[in-house]
């Protein structure tokens, strides 16, 4: 009857979560004043809103309150800190609004790419249409640290995840990855961070049913470098170094040699590739032994190690300092990731191993930065990605030469490569233990 009812709101959110996670749900419609809104499998109802503030990282900020707290500048007033590792300073705010209903026919794969003009909103107002029923809006810092609307060119980066990726549900990532029950409605502090005990978390890992391992364990199993750009962070390297020292894994190189990103910059393919394969073997052994988990005496549970989940202070500071350069020159349209400021700061993943060619077909010398790649008449790159399935193995690790698609989908086989065509992004509620 037009009145806010928190209990009905909670029930509607529960219905929506079950819908997005493909869980059994008897409700065909939402409740209360939304009783005329049908539950459409795999789609959010019109009017859904998401807001996502992106904070700078502050390893001293952990929800403390008082006159003298460590995460913000003191001014003798009663102050507070956000729980977790969130600074009080916000670098970006992202927002999405479901403005129209769409169906499968609206989001099916198309033969031709849409012209970008399809998505453009009104320049200066900070929004675009993703072409799938959602308005995307965002604010970002100006040169002086004040939030301003993002340009249409800057917002075009959002389309990569919220319009052009097949692993979302209705162009959204969050609900299928939500932690179970009330844990998933907590503050943005799922590890229950404490600056006094940064080596600990209270964050479980959850079973990936198809891979039959934890979600984070599967990430370490698959992603060499444990990072989007393949640049291993110091905290991850330190953890793997300790594991290599105490494990009996037989590696063709020392742990120092395979984990040294700086050395990899200047190695040709015949020397770089075997070191990366050895790194993969080390990380997969680390994942297999669930070394990223630690036992908590307080409650008898296993949680993800804080040493590998949270950044070191030097990582935090380097990220902030690097991002500061982008803020000052307002070059967000060229990307928001930086790797440092030294003359040779570009990581090995963007440097030639002596087999890479440029747009003119000329070999790029070993160690040189890859500034261009070959492309065809349509302007599309023709270089292989290197993302491959690799050889097939059964669940016991035995190599196999033939298998059915059903075996692949069900997870009865695994691959040595880094491509999983059937990865299911829906987070299970099954907690794993060592």
Backbone torsions as a table, in degrees:
resi	resn	phi	psi	omega
1	UNK	NA	34.9	176.7
2	UNK	80.2	3.4	179.5
3	UNK	-103.5	142.7	178.2
4	UNK	-68.1	128.9	179.0
5	UNK	-131.3	106.9	-174.3
6	UNK	-63.0	-37.1	-179.3
7	UNK	-63.8	-43.1	178.2
8	UNK	-66.9	-38.9	178.4
9	UNK	-60.5	-44.2	178.0
10	UNK	-61.3	-42.1	179.4
11	UNK	-64.7	-38.8	178.0
12	UNK	-65.9	-38.9	176.9
13	UNK	-65.3	-36.3	178.1
14	UNK	-66.1	-41.5	177.2
15	UNK	-61.4	-45.4	-179.3
16	UNK	-62.9	-42.3	-180.0
17	UNK	-62.6	-45.2	178.4
18	UNK	-61.5	-38.6	179.2
19	UNK	-62.8	-49.9	-176.7
20	UNK	-69.1	-33.3	179.8
21	UNK	-86.7	4.8	177.8
22	UNK	59.9	39.2	177.3
23	UNK	-99.6	155.6	-179.9
24	UNK	-57.5	133.1	179.0
25	UNK	-148.3	122.0	-177.5
26	UNK	-78.7	-23.0	-175.9
27	UNK	-69.3	132.1	174.5
28	UNK	-99.2	-15.6	178.3
29	UNK	-138.4	157.9	175.2
30	UNK	-75.4	173.9	-170.8
31	UNK	-106.7	170.0	177.5
32	UNK	68.2	-138.8	179.7
33	UNK	-70.9	-3.7	175.0
34	UNK	-100.5	18.1	-176.1
35	UNK	-67.4	-14.4	176.9
36	UNK	-95.1	4.2	179.5
37	UNK	-97.7	117.3	-178.3
38	UNK	-75.5	148.7	174.3
39	UNK	-84.4	107.2	-179.6
40	UNK	-96.9	121.1	-174.7
41	UNK	-55.5	121.8	176.1
42	UNK	79.9	9.7	-179.8
43	UNK	-131.3	145.7	174.0
44	UNK	-85.0	149.3	177.9
45	UNK	-72.7	152.7	175.6
46	UNK	-58.8	136.4	-177.5
47	UNK	102.8	-9.6	177.4
48	UNK	-62.6	137.3	178.2
49	UNK	-127.0	141.4	171.7
50	UNK	-126.0	135.6	174.1
51	UNK	-125.8	135.8	-175.2
52	UNK	-136.9	97.9	174.4
53	UNK	-81.5	132.3	177.2
54	UNK	-104.8	114.7	-178.8
55	UNK	-95.4	155.6	164.4
56	UNK	-68.1	157.4	179.6
57	UNK	-87.1	134.3	175.0
58	UNK	-136.2	107.8	-176.3
59	UNK	-72.8	-6.6	174.9
60	UNK	-94.8	-10.9	-176.2
61	UNK	-89.7	114.5	-179.9
62	UNK	-144.4	37.4	173.1
63	UNK	84.3	13.0	179.5
64	UNK	-73.5	155.0	173.8
65	UNK	-132.4	158.0	177.6
66	UNK	142.4	-176.4	179.6
67	UNK	-78.8	-38.6	-175.9
68	UNK	-117.1	93.9	178.5
69	UNK	-123.2	158.9	-166.0
70	UNK	-95.9	-12.2	-172.1
71	UNK	-92.1	-7.3	-179.9
72	UNK	-136.2	167.7	178.6
73	UNK	-70.4	126.6	-177.7
74	UNK	-73.8	139.7	174.7
75	UNK	-139.0	22.0	176.3
76	UNK	68.3	12.7	174.7
77	UNK	-105.8	161.9	176.7
78	UNK	-68.4	123.7	-172.2
79	UNK	-125.1	171.3	177.4
80	UNK	-142.1	160.6	173.2
81	UNK	-124.7	150.0	173.9
82	UNK	-69.7	141.4	172.8
83	UNK	-59.7	151.7	-179.8
84	UNK	89.1	-150.8	-178.4
85	UNK	-108.1	30.7	-175.9
86	UNK	-92.3	121.4	171.9
87	UNK	-67.2	161.0	174.3
88	UNK	-73.7	-13.2	179.7
89	UNK	-89.4	130.0	179.8
90	UNK	-101.7	132.4	-179.7
91	UNK	-94.0	-24.0	-175.6
92	UNK	-163.2	147.7	172.1
93	UNK	-128.1	126.0	-178.3
94	UNK	-114.8	144.7	-173.1
95	UNK	-145.0	140.0	175.0
96	UNK	-134.5	142.9	-179.4
97	UNK	-134.7	125.2	178.5
98	UNK	-81.9	107.4	-171.9
99	UNK	-102.8	-16.6	177.4
100	UNK	-149.2	156.0	-179.2
101	UNK	-81.5	138.7	177.7
102	UNK	-130.7	163.5	177.0
103	UNK	-127.0	-177.1	-178.6
104	UNK	-60.5	-33.5	-179.2
105	UNK	-66.5	-21.3	-180.0
106	UNK	-83.6	-18.7	-174.8
107	UNK	-119.3	8.0	-179.0
108	UNK	-67.2	158.1	-179.0
109	UNK	-64.5	136.9	-178.0
110	UNK	-112.0	152.4	179.7
111	UNK	-70.6	-36.9	-177.0
112	UNK	-112.6	145.7	175.0
113	UNK	-70.4	139.2	174.8
114	UNK	-68.8	146.7	173.0
115	UNK	-67.4	140.0	-176.4
116	UNK	-58.9	-26.3	179.6
117	UNK	-57.9	-20.9	178.4
118	UNK	-61.5	-31.1	-170.9
119	UNK	-97.5	-16.6	-169.3
120	UNK	-68.7	133.4	173.4
121	UNK	-89.4	-140.0	177.6
122	UNK	-105.3	118.6	-176.6
123	UNK	-53.1	132.9	177.8
124	UNK	96.1	-13.2	180.0
125	UNK	-96.8	-8.4	171.3
126	UNK	76.6	33.2	177.0
127	UNK	-148.2	156.4	171.3
128	UNK	-141.5	164.5	175.1
129	UNK	-100.1	129.1	-176.7
130	UNK	-82.1	0.1	179.6
131	UNK	79.1	3.1	-179.8
132	UNK	-129.3	25.3	175.7
133	UNK	99.3	-0.6	-176.1
134	UNK	-117.3	140.9	166.8
135	UNK	-92.9	129.6	177.4
136	UNK	-110.8	126.7	178.4
137	UNK	-132.9	155.2	-179.8
138	UNK	-162.1	151.7	173.9
139	UNK	-120.5	147.5	-179.1
140	UNK	-144.5	161.4	-175.9
141	UNK	-67.1	140.1	166.6
142	UNK	-85.4	-175.1	-175.3
143	UNK	-61.0	-22.8	-177.2
144	UNK	-100.6	6.7	176.3
145	UNK	90.2	1.9	177.2
146	UNK	-88.8	142.6	-179.5
147	UNK	-73.3	137.6	177.2
148	UNK	-133.3	158.0	175.3
149	UNK	-62.5	141.8	176.9
150	UNK	-76.8	151.2	177.2
151	UNK	-77.6	164.0	178.5
152	UNK	-62.2	-34.0	177.8
153	UNK	-66.7	-41.3	177.5
154	UNK	-65.9	-39.6	-179.6
155	UNK	-69.5	-20.0	179.2
156	UNK	-60.0	-27.4	177.0
157	UNK	-62.5	-31.3	-179.2
158	UNK	-64.5	-29.3	-177.9
159	UNK	-64.8	-27.3	-179.9
160	UNK	-56.7	-39.0	-180.0
161	UNK	-97.0	-31.7	-171.7
162	UNK	-108.1	22.4	174.4
163	UNK	-156.7	-28.3	-168.7
164	UNK	-116.8	9.1	-179.1
165	UNK	-113.8	136.3	-175.8
166	UNK	-85.7	-2.8	-175.4
167	UNK	-97.0	10.1	175.1
168	UNK	-94.0	169.9	171.0
169	UNK	-117.1	112.7	-176.2
170	UNK	54.8	42.9	175.4
171	UNK	69.3	10.9	-177.0
172	UNK	-119.0	145.9	179.7
173	UNK	-99.7	-31.1	-158.3
174	UNK	-71.5	-46.9	-169.9
175	UNK	-65.7	-38.0	180.0
176	UNK	-70.8	-17.0	177.6
177	UNK	-101.6	2.3	-177.2
178	UNK	-62.5	137.6	175.6
179	UNK	-65.6	154.2	-174.7
180	UNK	-62.7	144.2	171.2
181	UNK	51.3	-140.2	-172.5
182	UNK	-69.8	-21.2	178.4
183	UNK	-58.7	-31.6	179.9
184	UNK	-79.7	-6.4	177.5
185	UNK	-106.5	13.7	-178.6
186	UNK	-77.0	177.2	172.3
187	UNK	-60.1	167.8	176.7
188	UNK	-73.5	66.6	-176.1
189	UNK	-154.3	54.6	-171.5
190	UNK	-68.7	-17.5	176.9
191	UNK	-90.0	-2.1	-177.5
192	UNK	52.9	56.6	-173.0
193	UNK	-63.5	140.8	171.9
194	UNK	-132.8	125.5	180.0
195	UNK	-66.3	-17.6	177.9
196	UNK	-82.0	-22.7	179.1
197	UNK	-135.6	65.0	-175.4
198	UNK	-70.4	-8.2	178.8
199	UNK	-86.1	1.8	-178.5
200	UNK	-123.3	150.4	169.4
201	UNK	-132.0	171.5	170.2
202	UNK	-119.7	32.8	-178.0
203	UNK	-102.3	120.5	176.8
204	UNK	-74.4	162.8	163.5
205	UNK	-107.2	146.5	-173.8
206	UNK	-117.3	144.1	-174.4
207	UNK	-66.2	126.2	167.6
208	UNK	-86.1	110.2	-169.7
209	UNK	-60.6	-37.2	-176.7
210	UNK	-76.4	-41.2	-178.1
211	UNK	-81.8	-16.2	-178.3
212	UNK	56.6	43.5	172.3
213	UNK	-154.3	170.1	179.7
214	UNK	-66.0	155.4	179.4
215	UNK	-59.8	-46.9	179.8
216	UNK	-69.5	-37.1	176.5
217	UNK	-61.5	-38.6	178.5
218	UNK	-68.0	-35.1	175.9
219	UNK	-61.8	-47.7	178.6
220	UNK	-65.7	-31.7	178.5
221	UNK	-66.3	-31.4	-170.3
222	UNK	-101.6	-41.2	-169.4
223	UNK	-97.8	103.9	179.6
224	UNK	-71.2	115.7	-176.2
225	UNK	110.5	-17.7	178.3
226	UNK	55.9	36.1	-177.2
227	UNK	-160.8	149.5	-173.3
228	UNK	-54.6	-41.6	-176.5
229	UNK	-97.6	8.4	178.3
230	UNK	76.6	8.7	-178.8
231	UNK	-95.5	107.4	-173.0
232	UNK	-72.0	126.2	178.2
233	UNK	-72.4	154.8	-175.6
234	UNK	-60.3	-38.3	-178.2
235	UNK	-66.6	-35.9	177.0
236	UNK	-70.5	-43.0	179.4
237	UNK	-61.1	-44.1	179.2
238	UNK	-60.0	-42.3	-179.4
239	UNK	-65.4	-42.8	179.6
240	UNK	-69.1	-34.1	176.7
241	UNK	-62.1	-44.1	179.3
242	UNK	-64.7	-39.8	179.2
243	UNK	-66.0	-42.6	-178.9
244	UNK	-62.0	-36.1	-178.9
245	UNK	-67.6	-35.4	-175.1
246	UNK	-96.8	-11.7	-178.7
247	UNK	-92.7	166.3	-179.5
248	UNK	-102.6	18.1	-178.1
249	UNK	-64.5	134.9	-178.2
250	UNK	-91.8	111.0	-178.1
251	UNK	-116.3	144.9	-179.8
252	UNK	-74.7	-10.9	179.1
253	UNK	-134.7	165.5	174.3
254	UNK	-70.4	156.8	178.2
255	UNK	-60.5	-36.7	178.8
256	UNK	-60.3	-41.1	-177.6
257	UNK	-67.6	-38.6	-175.5
258	UNK	-85.0	-15.7	-178.9
259	UNK	-104.7	5.7	-178.3
260	UNK	-91.7	96.2	-179.3
261	UNK	-64.2	-32.9	-178.6
262	UNK	-64.4	-43.0	-179.4
263	UNK	-66.3	-34.1	-178.2
264	UNK	-64.1	-23.6	-178.8
265	UNK	-56.8	-36.6	-168.4
266	UNK	-108.0	14.8	-178.6
267	UNK	-99.9	138.6	173.6
268	UNK	-72.0	168.6	-174.1
269	UNK	-55.3	-42.5	-176.0
270	UNK	-65.8	-17.0	176.1
271	UNK	-104.7	-32.7	-178.6
272	UNK	-73.3	-46.4	-173.9
273	UNK	-60.1	-47.7	179.4
274	UNK	-63.2	-29.7	176.6
275	UNK	-69.6	-38.7	177.4
276	UNK	-69.0	-36.2	176.0
277	UNK	-66.0	-36.2	175.9
278	UNK	-67.3	-37.4	176.0
279	UNK	-62.6	-42.7	177.5
280	UNK	-59.4	-44.6	179.7
281	UNK	-61.7	-41.0	178.9
282	UNK	-64.2	-45.7	-178.2
283	UNK	-66.6	-36.0	179.6
284	UNK	-70.9	-33.9	174.9
285	UNK	-68.5	-39.6	176.0
286	UNK	-59.6	-44.8	179.0
287	UNK	-67.0	-44.2	-178.8
288	UNK	-58.5	-39.4	180.0
289	UNK	-84.1	0.9	-179.6
290	UNK	50.8	42.8	-179.1
291	UNK	-70.6	-11.5	178.9
292	UNK	-81.3	-3.1	179.4
293	UNK	-104.7	151.3	174.8
294	UNK	-139.7	149.8	-176.4
295	UNK	-82.0	140.3	178.3
296	UNK	-109.0	115.1	-179.2
297	UNK	-66.1	-25.4	-175.0
298	UNK	-66.1	-40.2	-175.6
299	UNK	-129.6	0.5	176.4
300	UNK	76.8	15.2	179.6
301	UNK	-102.3	164.8	173.3
302	UNK	-106.0	132.9	-179.8
303	UNK	-129.2	161.0	176.8
304	UNK	-66.6	136.9	-179.5
305	UNK	-63.5	135.2	174.9
306	UNK	-67.3	-29.2	-178.4
307	UNK	-61.6	-25.4	-179.0
308	UNK	-109.0	-16.2	-177.1
309	UNK	-88.6	-38.2	-178.7
310	UNK	-99.4	149.4	179.4
311	UNK	-75.6	155.5	169.2
312	UNK	-72.7	156.8	178.3
313	UNK	-54.6	-38.4	-179.7
314	UNK	-68.2	-33.0	175.6
315	UNK	-66.2	-45.1	179.3
316	UNK	-58.4	-48.6	-177.2
317	UNK	-66.4	-40.4	179.6
318	UNK	-63.4	-40.5	178.8
319	UNK	-64.2	-43.2	-179.8
320	UNK	-65.9	-44.5	-179.0
321	UNK	-64.2	-40.3	178.7
322	UNK	-66.2	-43.4	-179.2
323	UNK	-67.1	-29.4	179.2
324	UNK	-58.4	-35.2	179.5
325	UNK	-64.0	-39.2	178.6
326	UNK	-66.8	-40.3	178.3
327	UNK	-60.7	-43.0	-176.2
328	UNK	-67.0	-39.3	-179.8
329	UNK	-98.6	3.6	173.7
330	UNK	53.2	44.6	-177.6
331	UNK	-102.7	36.0	-179.0
332	UNK	-60.4	-28.7	-179.2
333	UNK	-64.7	-16.8	179.0
334	UNK	-98.0	1.3	-179.5
335	UNK	123.0	163.1	-176.4
336	UNK	-121.0	13.9	-178.6
337	UNK	-113.6	135.5	178.3
338	UNK	-132.0	158.3	-176.3
339	UNK	-123.1	8.3	179.9
340	UNK	132.1	-174.3	-177.1
341	UNK	-129.6	-5.4	179.1
342	UNK	-66.0	163.5	-175.3
343	UNK	-59.0	-34.9	-177.7
344	UNK	-109.7	34.9	-173.6
345	UNK	-71.2	-20.0	-177.7
346	UNK	-63.9	125.4	-173.4
347	UNK	-72.4	168.6	-175.5
348	UNK	-63.5	-25.7	-178.5
349	UNK	-67.1	-15.4	177.6
350	UNK	-112.0	18.6	-179.5
351	UNK	-120.8	146.7	-176.6
352	UNK	-69.6	144.7	172.7
353	UNK	-101.7	14.6	178.6
354	UNK	93.9	-3.9	178.2
355	UNK	-113.9	-3.8	-176.9
356	UNK	-84.8	139.5	176.9
357	UNK	-114.5	153.4	179.3
358	UNK	-88.7	-172.1	-175.5
359	UNK	-64.2	-19.9	178.9
360	UNK	-95.0	1.4	178.6
361	UNK	86.9	6.8	-179.9
362	UNK	-87.5	140.2	178.5
363	UNK	-64.8	131.7	175.0
364	UNK	-88.5	122.1	-176.5
365	UNK	-57.5	152.8	179.1
366	UNK	-54.2	130.7	177.2
367	UNK	89.3	-16.7	178.9
368	UNK	-74.6	147.2	179.6
369	UNK	-69.9	138.3	179.8
370	UNK	-84.2	102.9	-177.6
371	UNK	-94.6	-19.1	-179.3
372	UNK	-151.5	161.7	179.3
373	UNK	-136.1	159.9	176.3
374	UNK	-65.3	149.1	177.6
375	UNK	-146.6	162.5	-176.6
376	UNK	-95.4	-171.2	-177.2
377	UNK	-63.8	-24.2	179.6
378	UNK	-87.0	-0.2	-179.3
379	UNK	83.1	10.9	-179.4
380	UNK	-93.8	139.9	-179.1
381	UNK	-63.4	145.7	-179.4
382	UNK	-114.2	5.1	-179.6
383	UNK	-83.4	136.1	177.0
384	UNK	-63.9	144.0	-175.9
385	UNK	-75.7	-27.4	-174.6
386	UNK	85.7	-2.1	176.1
387	UNK	-86.3	108.9	-172.4
388	UNK	-132.2	160.1	176.9
389	UNK	-75.4	-39.3	-177.7
390	UNK	80.1	-165.3	-178.1
391	UNK	-77.8	152.9	-177.5
392	UNK	-96.7	142.8	178.6
393	UNK	-137.0	151.0	173.4
394	UNK	-80.0	179.3	-173.8
395	UNK	-67.6	-15.0	177.2
396	UNK	-92.5	0.7	178.5
397	UNK	89.3	9.6	179.7
398	UNK	-87.0	131.8	179.8
399	UNK	-65.5	140.7	177.7
400	UNK	-131.0	151.9	-175.9
401	UNK	-104.6	-20.1	-179.8
402	UNK	-138.8	147.1	-179.3
403	UNK	-162.4	161.9	179.3
404	UNK	-97.5	162.5	177.3
405	UNK	-64.0	-33.1	178.5
406	UNK	-63.1	-39.8	177.1
407	UNK	-63.0	-38.9	-179.4
408	UNK	-67.3	-44.5	-178.6
409	UNK	-64.8	-40.5	-176.0
410	UNK	-77.0	-11.9	179.2
411	UNK	88.2	15.0	179.8
412	UNK	-74.5	-12.4	174.9
413	UNK	-128.2	157.8	177.5
414	UNK	-131.2	162.5	-176.5
415	UNK	-122.4	153.3	179.9
416	UNK	-82.7	-12.0	-178.0
417	UNK	-85.6	-159.6	-174.4
418	UNK	-120.7	17.8	179.7
419	UNK	-114.4	128.4	174.5
420	UNK	-124.4	99.9	-176.0
421	UNK	-68.2	-21.9	-173.5
422	UNK	-115.1	26.2	178.3
423	UNK	-61.6	130.7	179.6
424	UNK	-101.7	115.3	-175.4
425	UNK	-77.1	-7.7	-177.2
426	UNK	-71.8	122.7	-178.1
427	UNK	-77.8	125.3	177.2
428	UNK	-76.7	166.0	177.0
429	UNK	-97.1	12.4	-175.2
430	UNK	-91.5	111.6	180.0
431	UNK	-76.7	136.7	178.9
432	UNK	-98.2	153.9	177.6
433	UNK	-132.8	153.0	176.7
434	UNK	-73.6	NA	NA
